[in-house]
Amino acid sequence: MKKILILSNSSTGLYEFRNELLLNLIQDNEIYISLPQKDKYFHILEEEQCRMLHTPFNRRGMNPIKDVSLYKAYYRIIKDLSPDVVLTYTVKPNIYGGMACRKLKVPYITNITGLGTAIQGGGLLSKLLITMYKIALKNAKCIFFQNEYNKEFMQRRGIGMNNADLLPGSGVNLERHIYYPYSENNGEIKILSVLRIMKDKGIEEFFAVVDALGGDKIKFSLAGSFEEETRAVYEPILKRLVEEGKLVYYGFVEDMDSLYKEHHLILHPSYHEGLSNVCLEAAAFGRPVAATDVPGCRETIIRDKTGILFEAKSSEACIDAVKRVLGLSFQELEEMGRSGRKYVEENFNRNIVIEKYKKYI
């Protein structure tokens, strides 16, 4: 049996998008997982026989002076466990876990699930993160990227030149996310967004389209939780739209099946993604998607066949995209959903991700 250590910043991401991989690996390997919080999914993973390690750290911000304690914690864990391979996810585990693995000469596989504005936006923080990534990932056995743009962006900066590979995002569990027949709209169309409530997810554009088009015949819904630092800015707008009857707000939703089933379109105005799980899951359920034409979203859609792509950071483009959908017939929307399901089946099966990981391990 191999001893596999996994470093991540969230039990939610591991459980929702990588649990099938964990369950597959645990059949023949000892699995250790280091996470910063002992939350619900931490204990669920523990019940699945993963050996859980609590390594507290601040998930937000990058301060190398403060974060040196995380590097030291990862160094001690890796030295004590002597794992055969380490898998890392998200920025801080990728960087500080990668540095510790490199120092201890332990094989490691890194997954860069997205770049975000901190790296893509330029400036001092971007330069710092890229330098740290160069140091941390130099000896990685594999650096997984989730779209070609992110891979090329990092390779142009000297990262992943000879050890990069592509994954189809986190993939989709096609047995869990089943096709739902498209429901008649009776003259009413229901539009759902699944977003963390923050600027980079396009929440301002979403609010603009709800304000402009929401009403008796066009029903908007939002599932997603606030980022605490943005609550004061966006909560008053959300409350007003709810009070005016333009928006239904569900908050954080664990089981999205019923919501996907009852809506006719998924609207995803995000500024950037690694590869959008929302878009993939919506397509798996047979729902057309209107998403921004950015890396991580555009790969999930066949333009005008399985969904619609529109310019990011533009309320006008978002509104126009929804108006285009409103001009489609029930049959056209239904066919978009069917085509989306087929596209996901052929290209984004989660088993593809599992087999790639097993190959490198």
N, C-alpha and C positions, 0 to 999 in steps of 0.2 A: 504494500500500500504506500502511495505517495502521501506526504504531508503537505497540504496546500493551505497557505495563509492568504486571506482576502482582506484588503484594507479599503475602507470606503467611508463616506461621511454621512450615510443615511441607510437605515434598515428598510425604509419604504421603497427606495429604488431597487435594492437587492431583492426584496420579496416580490414586488409587482412586476419587475422586468427581467429578473435573472434567477427566479426561484427554480425554474425548470433546469437550468444549468447546475444549480447547487444540488438539486435532488439527483441529477444524473451523476455528478462527480462523487457524491457521498457514498454511492454504492460500492466504490472501489478505492476510496481515499479517505484520509482523515482531513476534515475541513475545519479550519479555525477562521473566525471572522472578528476583526477589530472594528468597533463602531464607537462614536462619541456619546451616544445616548442609549440608556436602557429603556426604550419605549416598547410599545405593543409588539411591533414586528421583531424587535430584538428577542423577545421571549418566544415568539412563534418560531423563529429560526432555531432557537435553542431546543424547542420541542421536536424539531426535525432532525435533531442529533448533530447540529453544527455546534462546535465548541466556541462559545462566545467570549470575547475579551472586551472590556470596557476601557476605552482610551479617550478621555474627555479632551475636546479642543473646540475652539471657536470656529464654526463653519464659515463665518463671514469675514471679509477683509483679508488682506495679505500684509503681514508685518513680520519679516524674517527674524527680527530680534525677539519678538514675542513667541514666534512659532518654533524657535529652536528647541523648545521643550517637547514639541511633537516629534521632531527628528530624533531626539534622544529616546523618547518613548518607543518609537518604531524600531530604533536600533536595538534596544534592550529586548523587545519582543522577538525580533528576528534572530538575534544572537542566542536567546534562550531556547526558542523552538527549533531552530535549525531546519526550516521548511525546505522541501525539495523545490518548490516554486512559490512565488508570491504574485497574486493578481491585485492590481490597483485600479481604483475608479475615483473620479473627481479630482479637482485640482490639488488640494493639499496632500491627500494620500499619494497621488501620482508623483508629486515633487519630493516630499519628505520621505515617503516610503521608497521611492526610486533611489534617492541619495543613500539611504541606509542599506538597501540591497546592493547597490554598487560598491559601497565601502566594504561590506561583508562578503562580497562575491557570491551572492545568492541569485539564482536565475529569477527574472521577474518579467511579467507581461502587463503592459499598461493599456488602459482603454481611455482615450480622450473623447468623451461623449459630446463635447462641444467646446467652442473657443470663447464665446461671449464677448461683450464689448470691452472687457478688461484687457483682452489680448488684441482684438481686432481694431480697437479704437485708437491705437497709437498712444504716444505719450510715455511718460516715465514708468508708469505701472506696467504697461505693455512690454517695454524693454526689459524690465526687471523679471517679469514672468517668463519671457522667452529665454533669457539668460539662465534662469533657474531650471527651466525645462531642458535646455541643452545639457546642463551638468547632470541632472537627475536621470535622463533617459538615454544617455550615451551608450550604456551597456545593456539596455533592455533587449530581451530575446525577441520581443515583438511589440510594436506600438500599433494598436488598433485605432483606426479612425472610422467615423460613421458616415462621412461623405467625402467625395473627391476634392471638393474645394478646401475643406479643412486640412486634408492631407497635403495638398500642394502648397497651401499657405505656410504650413510649418516646415515643409521641405525647403522652401525658398529661404527659410531662416536657419537652415542647417540642422533641422530636427527630423529624425526618421528617414534619413537618406537611404539606408540599406536594411532597415528592419521594420518597415511599415506594411500594414495590410488593411484592407477594408472589410467592415462588417455591415450587414443590412440593418443598421441601428441595433436595437435590442431585439428585433424580430417580433413576431406576433404569434401567440399561442392560438392556433386556428381551431383547436377543439374547444377552447374556452370562449373565444370570440367568434360566435357563429353568425351566419347570415340571417338577418331578419327581413322578411318580406316588407316591402315599402308600404307604408300606411296611407290610405286616402286622406287628402287634406281638407276636403269639404270647403274649399275656398279659403282655408287658413293655412299658413305655413309657419312651422316652428323651427327656429334657428338656435342652435346651441353653441356656446363657446366653453372650452375647458381650459382655464388659464389661472396661473398664479397671478394675483392682482398686483402687477408691477409694470413699470413703463416698458421694459424690454419685451414683455409678452404682448404688447400692443393693446393694453387695456384702454389707453386714451382713444385710439381709433375705434375700439369696440364700443365704448360709451358714445362716441360721436354717431355711429351708425344706428345704435339703439335710439338715441335722441331724435335722429332724423326720420327713421322709418318705423319705429315701434308703435303699435296701435292695436286696433281690434282684429285686423286680419293678419298682422305680422307679429308673432310672439317670439320674443327673445328670452333665452335662459342663459345663466352663467353658473358654472360649477368651478369652484376653486377658492383657495384661502388667501387671506391678506398676508403680505410681508409686513411685519410690524412697523418697519420704518416708513411704509407707504400708506398705512391705514388712515392717518390724519388727512392725507391729500385726497384719497379716492373714496373713502367711506361716505362722505356727504353727497358725492355725485351718485354713487350707487343707491343710497337711500332715496334720493329724489326720484330716480328713474323707477324704482320699485313703487314708490307712493303714487307716481303718475300712471301706473299700470302698464308701463312699457317693458318692464323687465321682471323676470322671476329669478331670485337668487337662492341657490341651493347650498352655498358654502362648500366645504370639502365633502366629497362623496366617495365612499369606498367602492361601492359596486355601481359601475356606470352603465350596466347592461340596459336597465329600464329607460334611462335617459336617452341613450343612443336610439333605442327602439322607437320612442315616441316623437323624435325630431326628424325633420326632413333634410336639414343641411347642418353641417358642422363648419363654423367660421373660426379660422385660426389666423389672427393678425400678427403673429410673433415676428420680432425683428431678426432673430437668429435661432438655430437649432443644431444639435448634432445630427439627429434624424428624429423627426417628430413622432413620438408614440401616439399622440392624439390623432394625428392624420392617419396613421397606420391602423389604429384600432377602429376609427370611424369607418374606414374603407372596408375593414374585415366584417363589420356589422352590416355593410351594404348601404352606407350613407355617403352621398357625394360631399366633397369638401371644397370650400373656398379658402385658400391659404395664400400667404405672402410668397412672392417669387424670390425666395432667398434659399441659400444652401441649407439643406436639412428639411425643408418643406417641399421644394420643387421635385426632389427625387421620389417623393411619395405619390405624385400625381402625374397622370398622363393628361397634358393640357387639353381642356375642353372635351375630354372623353370620360375621365373619372372625376373631374373637378375643375375648378377655375383658379387661376393664379393671378394675383394683383400686386401692385407696387407696395412695398413696405413703407411704414412711417407716413402714410398718406390717408387721411380720413376720407378724402374725396374718392380715392381709388377703392377703398373698402366699401363705401356706399355704392359706388358704381357696380362692384362685383356682386353685391347682394341684389341690386336691381336687375342684373343680368339673370340671376337665378330666378327671380320672381317672374321673368318673362318666359321661362321654360315650362313646358307642359308636364303633367304628372308622369307620363310615359317617358319623357326625356330624362327626368330626374331619376326615375326608377332604373333606367338603363345605365345611367352614370354610376349608380350604386352597385349594380351587378358587375359592371366593368371594373370598378374599384376592388371588389372582392376577388375577382379573378387575378388582377394585377398583384395583389398582396399574396395570394396563394402561390403564385409563380415566382415571386422575388423576395418575399420577406418572412418566410416561415421561420419561426424561432429555432427550429432544429438545425438550420444552417449555422446559426451562431454557436450552438452547442458543439457541433462537429468541428468548427474552426478552433474553438478553445481546446477541445480534446486533442486535436492534431498538434498544437504547439506544446501542450502540457506533456 
